[in-house]
C-alpha cells in the first residue's frame, strides 16, 4: 500500500480515538431492542410490522450529509496535493427497457465526495482552497408535471454545502469564473467525458489525465478509513438489516419459496426506510448454499434443511453485509450443529486477530487457515495432518473464497490495495465471513487428484453434502485498540442457542 503522508489522525479526523476505543455493544443492543419493542406493532395475523420510526434515533445521531461529504473532501485533498480543480461526474439514469428507467443508485465515489443521491449532477473542487461548486442538471419545465418541482440552485447549495451552484450547461462559465487557468483532474472513469467537455467549451488549463490514477488512489485511501459519520451510517444499515434477517427466521416455514424469505427481508428494510440493498440478496436453502453467489432464490425450502442468507441494506450508500445460516425447523440437528459450530469457531478466532497493525496474509489468514484445517480433521472431512492439508490447499476446497474484504459504500469496498487489506488500520471496516461448503465442482476433481484424494474422507463429505454449506459473516471496525463488531452491536445473534431461540420466537 502506498504511503498516505498526511493521514496522521488529528483530533477531528476520521474515527476519533474516543469512538474507536469505545465498546458500546451491550448498551447499543439494549437501546436498539428497547426502541424497537416500544414502536413496533403487529399485523392482525401476528406478523411484526416495522416502522421507520423504530430506527429514527440511530439515524438522528448521524451528522448531516453535507457535513459528512465535506469531511470526505478534506481527507481526499490531504492526500492529493496537485494544485488545480478536481471535476467529478455523477451517474445518469439508465434505461431498463423502453422508457422505463432502472432504479437509480449514485456512483459511490461521487456520493462520497458530494453526498448527492440524484442523477445527472457533477461537481468541481479546488484542490488548494476546497472551494466546491455543484453543477446541477437543468430540467425541462414541462417535466415538473411528471417529476415534481425541482430544488432551486440556492436550495441545492444549502442542502449539500456547496460554495457555489450552477447548471451543468454553464460549465464553461463556472470554470472561467471560479477555476480559470487551473489544471483539471478527474477520476479515470470520467476522463473521456471530461476531455470532450473541456474541448467543446475551449476551457483553458487542460485535463491532466496522467494524474487520474493518483486521484483515484487518494479517494480509495480515504474511503478505506471510515469517519465517525461513515461508521454511524454502517451502524444504522446494520441495525435495520439485523432485524430483517431475524424476521426471516421467525417467518420461515417448510414449503415456502426462498423468494418469500427474501420478501420478508425487503419488507423490514423498506419499512425501516432503507430503499436499497447493497447487493442482490442470497437466500439459499439446502444444496443451493453450495453456490456462493446464488441469487435465483426460487426453490422450495425443505423442513430438514439449512438456509444460508447473505443480505444487507444500505444507508447513504453505506451497506451492511451480513450472512447467517439457520435451520428451517428451528433446531439444528446434531450434524448441522457440528458443521455450524466449526464455522463459528473459525470466525470467532479470526475476529480476535482483527487488530490494528496486523498483516492480513501472515497474521490473520495463515492462523485462520491452520485452525480451519484442524477442524476439517475434527469433523472427519479430511485425513492426515494440518500441514499436509495446508500444503495441498484442502481448506480451499471447502472455502473457495477469502476470509473477508473491505466494506463501505461498496460491498467489496475500495482501498489502494484493492478490496482486501494488506495491513489492518484503525478505521478500516472489514468483513469476517468463513464458510464451509460442499461444492461438487471443487470436490469431484479433488477425488481424482493423486495427492488430494488421500486427504479427503468422501463418505463423511457425502453425509454433509445435502446441507449445502454454512457461512457466518460479521462486519468488524478496526479500532486503535481491539475491534468492534458492528453486526453484533446491531443485535444480530449467532450462537446456536440464540439462533434457535430467535427462530422459535416466530412459532
N, C-alpha and C positions, 0 to 999 in steps of 0.2 A: 504493500500500500504506500502511495506517495505521501511524504510528509506534508502535514497541513498547516505548518507555520503558526498562524495566529490562533489556532484552536487551543487556547490555554485556559479556557473556562473562567473568565472574570465573574464577579459576583452575580450579575444578572444574565449570564449567558447560559443557554440551553437548560438542561435539567440541573437545578442548583443542588448543592451538597445536602441541604436540609431535606429536599424532596427525595433525593436518591437514597439517603440513609434511613428515611422513614420506612416503616414496615406496617402499613395500615391494613393488612389483610383482614384481620378479625373485625376491627371497627367498621371497615368499609363494607364487609359482608353483612354485618348486623344492620348497618344503615340501609343497605340495599333491600334486605329482606323485610325490614320494618316498613320501609316506604312502599315496597311492592304490595305487601299484605294489606296496608291501610287503604290502598286505592283500587286494587283490582276488584272486579265483581264477576258474578257468574252468569253464564248463559243459562236459560231455563232448563237445558238438558245437562247442566253440570259443568260445562267446559269453561275454563277460566278465560275471561276476556281481558286483554291487556290494553291499558290506555297509555298514550304517550306521556301523560302527566305523571305516571309512575316513575319515569326516568328524568323528569324535568329538573330535579335538584342536581343530578350529576351533570346535566348539560349546562345548567346555570353557572357551574363552577368554572367553566372553560372561558378563557379570555375571548374577546370579540375576534371575529375573523380578520379584521383589518390589523389588529394588534399582532395576531399570530403571523400573518403574511409579512408584516413589517419586520418582525424579528427574523423570519426566514431570509428576507433580502439582506439584512445586516450580516448574517452569517455567511451568505454566499459572497458578498462583496469583500468580506475579510479574507476570503481565500482567493478571489480573482482580482489581481492587482493592476490589470491593464487599464490605462485611462481611456475613457470613451463612453459609449452608450450601449447597453445590452437591450436588444429588441427580442421579445418573445411572442409567440403566436399561440392562441388557444385553439381548441378544436372547433370545427363547424358541424352542423347537423349532417348526418349521412342517411341516405335512403335505405329503408328496409325493403320496400317493394313499392313500385309505382310512386305515389305521392305520400306514402306513409313513412315517417321517419323512425329510425332506431331510437330507443330511449337514450337520452343524452347523458354522457358522463365525461367530465372535463379531463383533459390531459393532465397527468399528475404533476409534471414539472411546472406547468403554467399555474395550476391550482396552488402549488407550493409557494410560488413567487408572488401571486396576486390575490389569492383567496377566491377568485371569481369562478362561479359554477355555471354561468351561462355560455351560450355558443357565440362564436364569431368575434371575440374580443382579441385585443393584442395589448402589449404594454412596452414602454420604453423606460429604462432605468439608467440614470447617470452613475457610472461605476465609481466616481470620485465623490460626488455630493449625495448620492442616494435619491436624488430627485426622481419621482415616479410619475410618469404620465400614462394614464389609462386611455386606451383607444377603443371606442365602442362602435358596434355596428349601427348604422342608421337604417331604420326600418321604414318601409313604405307606409305612410299614414293609413292607407286602406286596410293594412293588416291589423290595425287596432281592433277592428270588429271581430277578428278571429283569435287574436292573441292577447288582447287587453292593452291598456295604456302602458307604455314603457317608461322607466325612470328617466328623469332629466339628467343631463351631464353633471349638474351640481349634486343631485342625489347620489349618483354613482360614485362621484369623488368622495363624498362624505361616507358612504357605506364601506368603501374599500380602502380609504385612507390615501387616496391619490393626491399628489400635489397639483396636478392639472388633469383635465379630462377633455377629450375631443373626439370627434367622429373619425373612424378609421380611414374614411375617404379623404380626410385632411392631413394625412400622414406627412406629406411633404412640408406643409405649413408648420406642423408641430416640430418636425426635425429642424427646420430652418430657425424657428424662434427659440427652441429650448436646447437643441443639441447640434447647432450648426458647426460643421467642420470637424466634429469628433469622429474617431474611428468607431465603426459599428461591429458589434459582436452578437452572435446568436448561437443557439444550440444546433447540433448537426441536423436534426430533423427539420429545422426551419430554414436552413441555409439557402436552399434553392428558391423558396418563396420570397425570402427577403432580398435575394440578389435581383430577382425580377422586379420587385417593388422599388428598390433604390435606383435601378437603371431606368425604370419607367418615369420616375419623378425627377431624375437627374440630381439626386441627393449627393452633396459633397461629403467627403470623409472616407467613404469607401468601406466595403464589407471585408472584414478580416476573417475569412473562412478558416484560415490556418489555426486560429485560436479556438475554434468551436469545441474541440475535444477538451481543451483546458477548462473552458467554461462548464462543459458537461461534468467534468471531474469535480469542479467546485460545488456544483449543485448536488451531485451524488454524495460527496463527503458531508455536506450539510444535512442532507436528508437522512443519512445513516445515524447521525447523532440527534436524538429527539429532544425537542424543547419541552418545557413543562406543559405547554398547551398541547403539543403533539401527544404526550403521554395521557393527558386528560381526554383527548379525543379517542385514543385507543381504549381507555378505561370505559368510556361511555359505550363504544361499539361492543366491547366485551360484555358489559352488563346486560345489554339487550340480547345479544347473541346467546349468552349463557341461559337465560330464561327460555329462549326459543328452543334450544337443544333439549332442555329438561321437559318442556311441553310436549315434545315428540315422544319422549319416553313414557310420559303419563298417558298419552293418547294412543300408543301403539297397540294393535291387536293383530293376531294371526289372521291372514286372509285379506289384509289391507294391501294396497299397492304402495310401492316406495314413493310414488309421487304424492300420495296422501300425507305421508310424513313430511315431505318437502313443503307441501302446502301449509302444514301446521307451523313449520319454521318461519315461513314467509308471513303467515298471519300475525305471529308475535312480533317479528321485526318491523313489519309495516305498521302494526299497531303501536309500536314503540317509537315511531317517527323516522325509522331508517328505511329509506326507499330503495336502496341499492344493496346488493350483496357484493362482496369483494371479488367473487369468482363464482363459477357455476357450482351449485351445491352437489356434493357426492352423498347419495343415500343408497347404500349398497347392502342388500340382505344376502346372507349365506355366501355362496361361492362368488357372487358379484364383488365381494370385498377384495378378491384377489386381483381385480383390475384397478390399478392405482388411481387413475383419473376417470373412473366410471361415472358417467353423468346421464345415462339413459333414464334411470330412476322410474322404470315402468314395470318391474317384476313384482309378483306377489310375495308377501312376507310369510314365511313358514313359522309354525309355533315353536319349533326347537332351534331356530336359527339365531345367530347374532346379526345385528345391524350396525354397520360402520357408517358413521355420518361425519363428514368433513364440510363444515359450513360456517360462514361468518358474514355479518353485515358490516357496513361501513358508515362512518360519520365524518363529514367534511373530507371525504375520500380516504380517511384512515380506516383500515379494515381489521376486524378480528379474524383470526384463523384458528378455529377450534375443531379438534377431532375427538370423538368419543365412540366407543363400541359398547352396545348394551344388548341384553338378552330380550327377545320378543316376549318370552314367558314371564319376564320379571325376575327370574332367578337363573344364575349361571349354573350349568351342570358342572360336575367335577372336572371334566376335561377342559371345559371352557374357562373355569376358574384358574386352572394351571396355566393355560395359554395367556390369559389376561394378566395374571399375576407376574408372569415373566416379563411382559412388555412394560408393565407399571414399574417393576424393579429397575429395569434399564433406564426408564425415563427419570425416576427419582434420583438415581445415581448420576445421570448425565446433568440434570439441573444443578446438582451440588457442585459441578465443575464449571458452571457458567459464572466465571469470576473475571473481574477487570484484570487485563494483562495476560490472560491465558491464551496460548496459541491454539488455534482451532484444531488443526490436524493432529498435533502431537499431544496436547494436554487435555483435549476434550474427546475427539473422535477415537483415538487409539485406545484409551482405557474403556471407553464405552463399548467398542468392538470386542475387547477382551471379555468383559462381563457378558455380553450378548452370546459369545461363543460358549462360555461356560454354561449358560442357561440352555442353549441348544443341547448340550450334553446331558444336563439335568433332566430335560424333558424327554430324552431318549430320541430326539430327532436326528442327532448326529452321533458319531463314534470317533474315538481317537483322543487326541489332546487339543487343548486350546491353541497351541502353536500350530499344529497341523491344520486346524480349521482356518486360522488366520492366513497361513501361507497359501491356502487354496481358495481363499475368498468364499468359504462356505456360508458365512453370515450374509453375504450379499445375495445369495440365492433366496434367502428368506426376507431380506430387507433390501430390495434393489433401488432404494432412494437414499438421499442424505439424511443426516440426523436433524438438520434444521436450516433455516435461512433467515435473512433479514425480513422484517415486517414493518409496514408503514402505509404509505399511500398506494403502494402496490403490494399485492400479496407476496410476491417474491421481490422484495424491495431492493433499492439500488445502493451501491457504495462504489468507491474506486476499485475495489477488488471483485465487484460483481455481487450476485445475490447471496454469497456465502462469505462470512468474515474470515480474515486471516488471523487477526488478534482481537479479542473482545475488549471493548472500551466502554467506560461509563456513558450511558445514554443510548447505547445500542439496544434495540429490541429484536430478539432472535427467537424463533420457534424452537421447541424441543418436541420431536414427533417420531419416536421409534415405532416401528411396526413389525409384525411377524405375519407373513402371508404365505399361501400355498399356491404358487403360480406355476401352472403346468409348463408354460413356455420357458421358465427358468429351470424347473426341476428335471424335466424329461431329458434334455441334453446332458445334465449332470449325471444322471443314472448310467449314461453310456460313456462317460469320461473316465479314462484309465485311472487317474488319481482321485477324482472326486467321488466316484461311486462307492468306494470302500469306506468313505467317511459319512455316508448317509444311511439312515435306517428307514427304508422305504415302507415297511409295514406300519411303523408308527406314524410316519408322514401321512400315509393314506388314511389313517384313522382320524387325523385332524383336518384333512382336506375339505370336508363339507362345510367347515366353519368359514372358509374363505380367507379370513385374516382379521387381525386386530391392530388398530392404531390408536394411540393416545397422544394428543397434541395440546401443549400449552404455549402461551406467549410470555416470554421472560424479559424483563427490563434489567439490564446490567447496571449496577449501582457502584458508587465509589467503594463501598464495602458490601460484598454479597450481591444478592439479586432479589428481585421482587416479581412474583408470579402474578401477572395481570389477570390470568384466567381464573385462578383460584380466588383472587381478591374479588372477582365478579360473582362469586358464589357457585362456580361450576365445580361439581363434585367429581371424584374419580375413583375412590376406593370401592372395592367390591360391595361392601356393606352399604355405603352411601348411594351407589348406583341402584342397587336393588331396592333400597328404601324409596328413592325418588320414583322408580318405576311403579312401586306399589301404591304411591300416592294417587295414581290415576285409576286404580281398580275399585 
